[in-house]
């Protein structure tokens, strides 16, 4: 199978203003790919474009909340007006709520994370697929999570949303077989700003930091996986451990993980095991 050539292509990347989405966008631009980056924070995009220097014109920005389908409809209308064809879509936007018992999350909490982590990708595919199909053999990559490999206590909404995205992507991959490359990424902890909603940070919790992978390294693995058109990508020690144990012991892995996390006494899980 030939590798993807990004030069001269047009990609849409959600969550492009920070974290893995930003690094992936930078790598695409460095390879001569034009990117329409989507995010909510305009100031972060201003900083990003300044960092790109003479390649800043390769990044076009769209400021909207990916959990609102109106933003995707408006983007589709712009592409239609310009007559653009898309070569690729990478859904990387996501939120990671604080670790908390399932019964302590409100319905609104769950709905919010489902919309951002799962439905945003559905909105993107639904509205942009006509433009992707114009390119002949498009790329669609959805970034799920290691939490979709084995459910983790304290992450009910997050695990549910990422598991839904995993199932959706696997079905999409089969239904578009021979018509598109559809990739599923299930990364473990990466040192991005994903901890912004938690009660600790990577610097404060040395064990979490040790278990996680530097963001640049994680994004590099994802980028190389996409270039090789890998359909299923599992990156990170924690992700591989979860995948191994769930395949070996699907009935007891969630319980085993809970026991290990409780004994770790990490501050991250205080609200789960209080």
Secondary structure, DSSP 8 states (H G I E B T S, - for coil): ------TT-EEEEETTTSHHHHHHHHHHHHTT-EEEEEES-HHHHHHHHHHHGGGGGGEEEEES-TTSHHHHHHHHHHHHHHT----EEEE----------GGGS-HHHHHHHHIIIIIHHHHHHHHHHHHHHTTSSEEEEEE--GGGTS--TT-HHHHHHHHHHHHHHHHHHHHTTTTEEEEEEEE--EESGGGGGSSS-TTT-HHHHHHSEEHHHHHHHHHHHHHTT-SEEEESHHHHHHHHHHHH-TTTHHHHHHHHHHHHT-GGGHHHH-
